[in-house]
Amino acid sequence: MIIESDFLNLDTTYQGVDIDALRDFAAKRLPENFDKLRTQLLRGEFYNATEDRHVSHCLNRSIHNVVTAGNGKNRFCTIVRELRAGKWLGATGKPIKDVVNIGVGGSDLGPMMGSFALKEFADDNSLHHLSVHFVSSMDGGQLYAVLPIVDPETTLFIIASKSFGTIDTLANVDTVRKWIESTLTQEQWLSRHVIGVSANNQAMTDFGIPPAQQLSFAESVGGRFSLWSAIGLPIALTIGSNQFGRMLDGAKAMDEHFANAPLEQNIPMQMALLGVYNREVREINNLAVLPYDGRLRYLPNYLQQLDMESNGKQCDFEGNAIDYPTGPIIWGGFGPNGQHAFFQHLHQGYDKFCADFVAVLKRAAPDFEPAVQEGLAEQQRLAVANCLAHRRLMWFGAENGEARNHYIGNHPSNLLFVDELTPQSFGALIAAYEHKVFTQGVIWNLNSFDQPGVEKGKKLAQEVLKVLDGQSATEFDASTDAIVKRLK
Ligand SMILES: O=P(O)(O)OC[C@H]1O[C@H](O)[C@H](O)[C@@H](O)[C@@H]1O
């Protein structure tokens, strides 16, 4: 069955669950108060009990709200305009040419995915060339690559961190502060080369970021739901505020679809219910995300955080242990290249999986000569043909005449498709996944908006670091202690 919405379509045919069966399943699994909870989510009133705050990312689906969020005076559009026009000068009077976003998790994955996916939609009002880079990893691996190719005098750093306390981000920032020292003073650097994006205004002020360079967003916007907020600054720097606004419009259209479409026609609800069905009835523990357009190649990484950090839980809303399966393992990769790597296992391996194929049917290439345009259009068709074919093989197995047991098939999949990738259809796609995750969290009666496991891991890492730094003599276990000893 194909379900359409303004910007995104979903084909559920290869799930092999007919609509009556799905309706029965929904009647059993969707709680009676689902409509009320969905309305609360869309109005920013859903309550995240463990963190004692509301959940408000859906309120960020308009540029007006991005500008007035948090401290109510974000210079978001002005900053975007000045940087993109080459009018933002560094402390020594030279225009900024490179922007480095330092952030991790939700402060990295969404902005990176969006900037990469939507690059070609840049408003052409900027003649100035601005390159946007991303640095996230605590090991400094990305700084090693970026620092040699940028110049302190013409580089601006976005320090993106909801909490403004994440060690990974602060460690990268510390190294950058050392790196600029031979060229700029700390005062010069802070005055023209740093923008802070955070829900923690006090921490940005304490760090020394001038108020006009602080972009704020609400504490109630979860990190993995924050690309619609000022955290999306790298996307806006890549494509301009107007196009960024169109991305928000696409998400808004999906919010309305989620709110109003009946169950049979509701894309996020179908995704959610079929996902729960695959998890519970078919006992499939993983979902492969397979985008067939190179611009969406970071989608699997993004969805890993969105889905696994939200619904990878064994504790229900009331704090009781859960004894049923919850969110699946999300993995995947760029489909066309996956065909030459892990698809062999998908077609003939032992394990069960389900998949989301994501396709873009057409792609315009107006900047190229007609012959090249034609070549690129053919390539897009080639990718779509491969997407459709592999999806068929995974569901139907071998064609007539071939040894069927060599290609079992029966691997259920969704096909999410858009006619063209645009800021709107991209926004709708991401919002559809957000609402799928929300719906599944409600069905499993867990809090999709906290992340206690991550926080526990952070605390344990601090204890190990203290031992490595010689501030503590705690012993852990034979394996850990041996590595610690070797390192010291
Ligand atoms: O934006 P920050 O506060 O620096 O947090 C960055 C990331 O930190 C943790 O790992 C959280 O689990 C993520 O949800 C969050 O996105």
The ligand as an SDF file (V2000), in Angstrom:
LIG
                    3D

 16 16  0  0  0  0  0  0  0  0999 V2000
   24.7290   18.9100   23.3050 O   0  0  0  0  0  0  0  0  0  0  0  0
   25.4460   18.3260   24.4580 P   0  0  0  0  0  0  0  0  0  0  0  0
   24.8920   18.7740   25.7790 O   0  0  0  0  0  0  0  0  0  0  0  0
   26.9310   18.5620   24.3750 O   0  0  0  0  0  0  0  0  0  0  0  0
   25.2090   16.7780   24.4250 O   0  0  0  0  0  0  0  0  0  0  0  0
   25.6990   15.9680   23.3910 C   0  0  0  0  0  0  0  0  0  0  0  0
   25.1730   14.5730   23.5630 C   0  0  0  0  0  0  0  0  0  0  0  0
   25.5490   14.1590   24.8690 O   0  0  0  0  0  0  0  0  0  0  0  0
   25.0930   12.9030   25.3170 C   0  0  0  0  0  0  0  0  0  0  0  0
   25.7950   11.8890   24.7150 O   0  0  0  0  0  0  0  0  0  0  0  0
   23.6160   12.7100   25.1320 C   0  0  0  0  0  0  0  0  0  0  0  0
   23.2830   11.3640   25.3520 O   0  0  0  0  0  0  0  0  0  0  0  0
   23.1750   13.1160   23.7470 C   0  0  0  0  0  0  0  0  0  0  0  0
   21.7770   13.0760   23.6760 O   0  0  0  0  0  0  0  0  0  0  0  0
   23.6500   14.4970   23.4340 C   0  0  0  0  0  0  0  0  0  0  0  0
   23.2290   14.8570   22.1440 O   0  0  0  0  0  0  0  0  0  0  0  0
  1  2  2  0
  2  3  1  0
  2  4  1  0
  2  5  1  0
  5  6  1  0
  6  7  1  0
  7  8  1  0
  7 15  1  0
  8  9  1  0
  9 10  1  0
  9 11  1  0
 11 12  1  0
 11 13  1  0
 13 14  1  0
 13 15  1  0
 15 16  1  0
M  END
$$$$
